[in-house]
Amino acid sequence: MAARIGALPEPLAAPLPRGRPVAPPSPVAAIGMNEKKCYLNYYDNNSNYNYNSNNNGKTSPWLLRGYVFFSPVAGAVAVYTALLFGCFYLMLASVPFIFGGGIYDLGKRGMELTYLGVGIGALLGLAYYVVAVKMDAARRLRGQHDDKRAPRSCAHCKHCLQEHEAGCDGHNYQEPEDRLRPLRLCVFSVPLGLAIYSWTASAGALWVVPVFGSALVGFGVAGVLTATQLYMVEAFPGFPATAVASTVMLRLLMAGGLPVAGPAMISSLGVGWCGTVLATVTLGLVPVPWLLVRYGDTMRRKFAPRGL
């Protein structure tokens, strides 16, 4: 099955340019390469395409060293999302203690239903981000952007929004950093939600109030993760899977490691102060999207991978 998957044809209809291999072929790719050649000949009418397993070119060190340590943009996104995801999972680790029997004693079924707040908040965060991205792009395409971006516009772009949604006459209006602009609301909802969740639960308020706080956290986390993954895909178009994987790896390590300290943290600090620590950490992360919007393009160009 793995060999068959490695030999599947390209699903895109448009022809794509082929560059030289940037890494040695895997055994799976080598097994299915003869069949892959038949698919390539059939779909692009290229009978002269031959696969050479001996790559005499130099392998790019960027794919071996990793983005997290050699790209400031990828490193900033990785650390930002990892800390945010770790705080989010620490909050989830406290749900059984708060709602299961520690404070509210809702029982097993009642405790499970409290997770709906996070789910509903995440759905609303995704919906907000989609709408905000479209509105932000439309506003800038109509010429209602700030003065720093004005030199990139042309005289008639605000009159051709329907015909040129992604740009006009070669001008690039959708930069990768534009994906981070709609995070104005999401980045503040996470620390606010953590503070509401922890202190209302510590005070014994009605159970729906901390659930509302967890919904705010889910709202912000969903929006931030969607924006940062889209940003990584567009910021590194040559190898988006590698760029996204470099951030996902650190994020999942934090999500799996930090909740282990949740019970000890709650028992030593209490629910209220534990949430305050998490809210303070996420509040300190608020400037990261703005810094990427301001300096991300410069850093990407300065530390762009070369030799591919």
N, C-alpha and C positions, 0 to 999 in steps of 0.2 A: 504493500500500500504506500509506504514512504517513497519507494522508487517511482511509482506511478505518479504521485503528487509532484515530484521533482521534474517530471517530464511533461507536465500539462502545458498546453499552448497558451500564448499570451491572450487574455480576454479582451484587450483593447482593440478597437477596430483601426484606429489611426496608427500608421507606422511609427515606430520609435527608433531613435538613433542608438546604435550599439557601439559602446566603447570597449576598450580592452579590459580583460578581467582585472579586478583589483585585489583578488585573493586567490589562493590555490583552490581548485575545485574540490567539493566534498565527494565522498564515496557515493552518496545518493545521486548527485548530479551526474557523476561519471557513469553510473549504471544505466540511467535513462537517457543518455545523451544521443545515442543513435536514433532512438524513437523521437527525441526532441528535434533532431535535424530534419526528420520527415515532416513533422508538424510545421517547422519554420519554412521549409521549401514549399509546402502546400499553401500556407497562409500569406506569405509575402512574395511568392514566385521567385525565390532566390535560390537557384540550383547550385550556386557557387559557394554557398555558406558552408564552411567546414569548422568543426570544433577542434581546437588544438589544446590538449591538456597540458602542454609544456609552456607555461607562461614565462617568457624570457624577460618581460618588463619588470620593473621594480614595484613591489607592493607598497602601497601608500602607508606610511606609519600612522596615519590618523585612525585607520580602522583597527590598528593593533593597540595603540595607546589609549584610546577611548576619549569620548567627548567630555566627560565630566571633569577631567583633570587638565585638559588642554584647550578647552573653549570656555571663556568666561561666561558666555551667554548660557550654554548648556549647563555649566556648573551652578550658575545662579538659579536657573529653573529647577534643577534637580534638588538643590538644598531647600529651596522655597517650598516646593510641593512635598518633599519628604517631611519637613517639619509640620506643615499643615496637615498632612495625612496622619502623621503620628499623633498630633493633638486630637484629631477627629476620632481615631481609634481608641485613644485613652478615654474620651467621652463615652464611646460605645461600651467600653469595658466597665464603666460605672453604672450602666443601666440596670443590671441584675441586683446590684447592691441598693440602689435608690428605690427602684420600683418593685423589686422582687421580694423584699422583706426588711431592708434596712430602715427605710423611712415610710414608704407608702403602703407596703405589704398588699400589693394588688394581686398576688398569686402568680402562678406561671402563665396563665392565659392573659391576664391583664398586663403583665410585664411584656409579653410578646407583642401586644397591640401597641405599646408605646413606641415601638420602632417605626410605626407608620408615620410619625411626625418627621423623622429623618427622610423617609421615602418621599413623602409629599413635598417636603422642602427641596429635595434634589430635583424632582420633576419641575417644580416652579423655577428653580435656578436654571435648568436647561432651557426652559421656555423663555425666560427673561433674557438669557444670553443670545439666543437666536434672534429675538426681536431687536435687542440692543445693537447687535452687529449690523443688521440690515439698516436700522435707522441711522447709525453712525456713518455707514458707508454712503447712504443716500444723502446725508447732510453734507458730507465732504465733497461728494460728486457735484452737488449743486453750488459749490463755491463757498459754503458756510463753514470753512475750516479756519484755523488760526493762521497768522501771518507767516509763520515759519514754513508752512507747507504751501503757501501761495505760489512761489516760483515754479512749483512742479505742475501747476495747472495750465490749461490752455484756455483761449478766449471763449470757446463755444462748448466746453464740457458741461456747463450747467444747463445747457439746452438739449443735451443728447443723452440724458440719463437712461432712457429706455433702450437706446440702441447700443450704448457702451457702458454696461454695468461694471465691467472689470477694468476699464481703462479707455483711453481715447487716443488714437493715432500714435500708438507707441508709448504714451505716457503711462507710468505705473502708479496707479492710485491705491491699489491694495498691497500695501507692504506688510510683511509678517508682523511688525509691531502694532498694526491696526487691530489685530486680534485681541490685544490686551487692553485696548482703550475702554471697552464696555465693563471693565471690572470695578468701576467706581463703587457700585453698591455691594458687590459680592465680597470684596476684601474687608469691608467694615462689618458685614453681617456675621462673620465668624467670631470675632472677639465679643461682639455684642451678644450673640446667641450663647456663647459659653458662659458669660457672666450671668445672664438671665437663668440659664439652666442650673448652674451650681448654687447660686445664692437663694433662688426661690425654693429649690429642693431642700437646701439647708434650713430655711426658715419654716418649712412645712406648709408652703402655700398649696393651693389647689393643684392637683396633679397635672392639669392641662397646661399650666403656666410653664413648668420645665419642659414639657413636650413641645410647646411653642418655641422655647429657646433652642431645643435640638433641631427643630425645623429650620430655624435661621442658620444654624451651623450647616445643615445639609444643603440649604440654598447656596451658601457661599462656596462650599467645597465643590459642589457639582459645577458651578460656573467657572471656578478657577481651574479645575482639572481639564474641563473642555477647552478653555481658552489656551492654556499652556501646551496641551498636546497639539492643537491646531497650529500654534505658534512654532513649535519645534518642527512640524512637518514642512511648513512654508519657509522657515529660516534656513533649513538645510535640505534643499530640494534634491540634491544628488543622492542622498542616502537617508531618507526620512525614517526608515525603520530602525536604523542604528541610533539615530538621534533620540527617538522616542524611547527606545529600549534603555539608553543610558540614564534617562531620568526615572523610568519605571523601576529599574533595579534598586536604586537607593530608596525610592518611595516605599516599595514593598518591604524592604528591610526595616525601615522605621516603623511601618505599620505592624509588622510582626513582632518587633522587639519591644517597643515602648509599652504596649498594653500589659506586658508581664509585670511591669512595675506599678500598675494601676492599683491593686489592692493595698500594697504597702504605702503608696502615696496617699490614698484616701484615709487609711487608718492613722497615719502620722499627722497629716495636715487638716483632715476633715474635708467634707465635700465642697464647702464654700471657698476655702483658700486653695484647694486643689484646682478648682475651676478658675480662680484668679490667676494662678500661675500659667495655666494654659491660655487664658485670654490675653495675658501680658505678652506671651511669646508670639501669638498670632497678631497682636497689635503691632509688635515690632516688625512683622513681615509686611505690613501694609505698603511701605514705600517701594517694595521690590518691583511690582508691575510698572510703576511710574518711572523708575530708573531704567527698566528695560525699554520702555517706550522712548525715553529721552536719549539713551546711549546705546541701545541694542544694535541699531544699524551700524554705528561706528565700530563697535566691538566685533560684530560679525565680519565686517570687511577687513579689519585689522588682523583677526585670527582665523581667517578663512582657510579651510583645508586645501592644500596645494599638492600637485603631483598626481592628480587622478586623471 
